[in-house]
Amino acid sequence: PIASYKDLEDDNTVVIYAELVDGNPLKATNVVRWLLHKPGFHSGSVNYGQNELIFFYLQAYIENLSNIDINNLLYIPNNREDTYVQTNFSAREGTCYILRKGKNRKIIHELGNSILIDGKSHHEIAQIFNNVEYCISYDTYTMYSMYASMCGCKSVVIPEEGISKEKWLPEEEKRYGIAYGFDDVENAVNSRDMLFGRIQNEHEITLWQINSFVNKCSKNFDK
């Protein structure tokens, strides 16, 4: 059900904002901030309340932030295993690419035989992933890089200047099947099988994190 403004009058209500929301527009008493990217990445500013409970989607999003509990990971992926399946085990050619949050970055690959997947349906994208050899992402944090690997693509994320592979994604298992730059393609191909093992384990871990999230909210807001 969709919450109403009347619900906010109840002190038991907990409001969850993404990192890009400025302040507390709903004037909620109990606020959770869920970092789905690095604070300030999209807006250029950070305006959070002092008493907010902060969770994060990836460890990379809290780098250099000292006021966040490192145990407050809330990683709830939608792996779409029913859609992103490898169906082509024969020859592939060409590339596709992803801009999304990296739309302002410099394009470094040849666009002549490359398909932009932004805005396409999941069904269309899965078909493209099964036809092309490479998926090149200028968005350094998108699930589509993993989806591409699941479909048998050589999935490449274009590195950000000054950001190492370990700094980009500190957790090694999050890098399975994905190359950080073209020099890393061999590692991505060799670790692709481990990607599927990671996906199988994530469902149980996600349920544990959700339970932990609820318990921490109850304790913090004394519900």
Disulfide bonds with the S-S distance in Angstrom:
none
